[in-house]
């Protein structure tokens, strides 16, 4: 998959590969048991896993993603 991103006001195209994984269930370091519609994956360093979260509340974290 090619994705267009902007870095330092310069558009760039990067190639993203999945290593043959096509679903989250094939990944051993992803916990999506409590995922609901709109969840995002957030890395948890204590457990070395990605966790599906609907509310992002971490010390010093501010997320403004607009209205959906």
C-alpha atoms as a printed R data frame, in Angstrom:
   type eleno elety resid chain resno       x       y      z
1  ATOM     1    CA   UNK     A     1   0.000   0.000  0.000
2  ATOM     2    CA   UNK     A     2   1.340   3.435 -0.852
3  ATOM     3    CA   UNK     A     3   0.466   6.224  1.550
4  ATOM     4    CA   UNK     A     4   0.969   9.924  1.006
5  ATOM     5    CA   UNK     A     5   2.247  11.804  4.042
6  ATOM     6    CA   UNK     A     6   3.588  15.292  4.627
7  ATOM     7    CA   UNK     A     7   6.861  15.683  6.513
8  ATOM     8    CA   UNK     A     8   8.132  19.194  7.229
9  ATOM     9    CA   UNK     A     9   5.689  20.586  4.646
10 ATOM    10    CA   UNK     A    10   7.115  18.274  1.963
11 ATOM    11    CA   UNK     A    11   4.686  15.660  0.550
12 ATOM    12    CA   UNK     A    12   6.209  12.194  0.383
13 ATOM    13    CA   UNK     A    13   4.968   8.764 -0.648
14 ATOM    14    CA   UNK     A    14   5.928   5.852  1.568
15 ATOM    15    CA   UNK     A    15   5.322   2.159  1.011
16 ATOM    16    CA   UNK     A    16   3.741   0.244  3.881
17 ATOM    17    CA   UNK     A    17   3.920  -3.552  3.968
18 ATOM    18    CA   UNK     A    18   2.221  -5.913  6.370
19 ATOM    19    CA   UNK     A    19   4.603  -8.855  6.194
20 ATOM    20    CA   UNK     A    20   1.774 -11.123  5.042
21 ATOM    21    CA   UNK     A    21  -0.543 -10.302  7.963
22 ATOM    22    CA   UNK     A    22  -3.995  -9.292  6.812
23 ATOM    23    CA   UNK     A    23  -6.032  -9.283 10.053
24 ATOM    24    CA   UNK     A    24  -5.405  -8.240 13.649
25 ATOM    25    CA   UNK     A    25  -6.183 -11.753 14.869
26 ATOM    26    CA   UNK     A    26  -2.911 -12.906 13.254
27 ATOM    27    CA   UNK     A    27  -0.867 -10.570 15.476
28 ATOM    28    CA   UNK     A    28   0.180 -11.878 18.887
29 ATOM    29    CA   UNK     A    29   0.950  -8.419 20.323
30 ATOM    30    CA   UNK     A    30  -2.468  -6.836 19.719
31 ATOM    31    CA   UNK     A    31  -5.225  -6.879 22.326
32 ATOM    32    CA   UNK     A    32  -8.521  -5.891 20.744
33 ATOM    33    CA   UNK     A    33 -10.862  -7.803 23.063
34 ATOM    34    CA   UNK     A    34 -12.708  -4.664 24.186
35 ATOM    35    CA   UNK     A    35 -12.615  -2.866 20.837
36 ATOM    36    CA   UNK     A    36 -15.769  -1.095 19.776
37 ATOM    37    CA   UNK     A    37 -16.587   1.047 16.763
38 ATOM    38    CA   UNK     A    38 -14.130   3.938 16.527
39 ATOM    39    CA   UNK     A    39 -11.370   2.356 18.645
40 ATOM    40    CA   UNK     A    40  -7.718   3.117 17.880
41 ATOM    41    CA   UNK     A    41  -4.659   1.043 18.721
42 ATOM    42    CA   UNK     A    42  -2.482   2.492 21.459
43 ATOM    43    CA   UNK     A    43   0.882   1.008 22.460
44 ATOM    44    CA   UNK     A    44   1.279  -0.105 26.088
45 ATOM    45    CA   UNK     A    45   4.984  -0.338 26.964
46 ATOM    46    CA   UNK     A    46   4.274  -2.153 30.260
47 ATOM    47    CA   UNK     A    47   2.799  -5.155 28.437
48 ATOM    48    CA   UNK     A    48   4.592  -4.671 25.084
49 ATOM    49    CA   UNK     A    49   1.257  -4.853 23.290
50 ATOM    50    CA   UNK     A    50  -1.070  -2.688 21.254
51 ATOM    51    CA   UNK     A    51  -4.421  -2.195 22.969
52 ATOM    52    CA   UNK     A    52  -7.642  -1.028 21.326
53 ATOM    53    CA   UNK     A    53  -8.885   2.051 23.172
54 ATOM    54    CA   UNK     A    54 -11.941   4.234 22.632
55 ATOM    55    CA   UNK     A    55 -10.836   6.919 25.098
56 ATOM    56    CA   UNK     A    56  -7.261   8.144 25.004
57 ATOM    57    CA   UNK     A    57  -6.359   9.268 28.506
58 ATOM    58    CA   UNK     A    58  -2.676   9.238 29.326
59 ATOM    59    CA   UNK     A    59  -0.602  11.716 31.300
60 ATOM    60    CA   UNK     A    60   0.606  14.497 29.011
61 ATOM    61    CA   UNK     A    61  -1.368  13.220 25.997
62 ATOM    62    CA   UNK     A    62  -3.674  15.547 24.106
63 ATOM    63    CA   UNK     A    63  -5.570  14.277 21.070
64 ATOM    64    CA   UNK     A    64  -7.823  16.469 18.954
65 ATOM    65    CA   UNK     A    65  -9.119  14.508 15.990
66 ATOM    66    CA   UNK     A    66 -12.121  16.660 15.109
67 ATOM    67    CA   UNK     A    67 -15.752  15.638 14.920
68 ATOM    68    CA   UNK     A    68 -17.055  12.484 13.292
